[in-house]
Amino acid sequence: MAFFQDETGFPPGYTILLVEDDPLVARVASDQLESIGCTVAHIAASAEAAIRWIDADGDVDMVFSDIVMPGMNGVALATYLAERRPEISVLLTTGYGSSLLQEQARQFQVIGKPWQSADVALAIGGMAGKPVMQQPVLRA
């Protein structure tokens, strides 16, 4: 556990709200997040459930959300949080092709599925304490 914390720089007990509509994937992701030293404060099965939990004084450092879900998607959730709770970092994930990853990564941090514990630890560590929105990328 300390290996990832030292390498990535996120503090011990860093709290995560996991948003995943597939219960099996949610369980595996929760176990992996806990194995790298994060505390999974809550698992929401939808973006709407995540918003209700946060609005009811759910206290987290980061939301780790799937992008493709029924109802509100992970990008809409990240946009909502950027506007209303910018102190909460958001890391998105998807198992759908690289074009979706590239498109969404222009605005939000995205990691592809399947992800390894070390990869997500580095992503979380690199985002710890940073706002939801990335700096815009200037293109020539």
Secondary structure, DSSP 8 states (H G I E B T S, - for coil): -HHHHHHH---TT-EEEEE-S-HHHHHHHHHHHHHTT-EEEEEESSHHHHHHHHHTT---SEEEEES--SSS-HHHHHHHHHHH-TTSEEEEEE-S-HHHHHHHHTTSEEEESS--HHHHHHHHHHHTT--SS-------
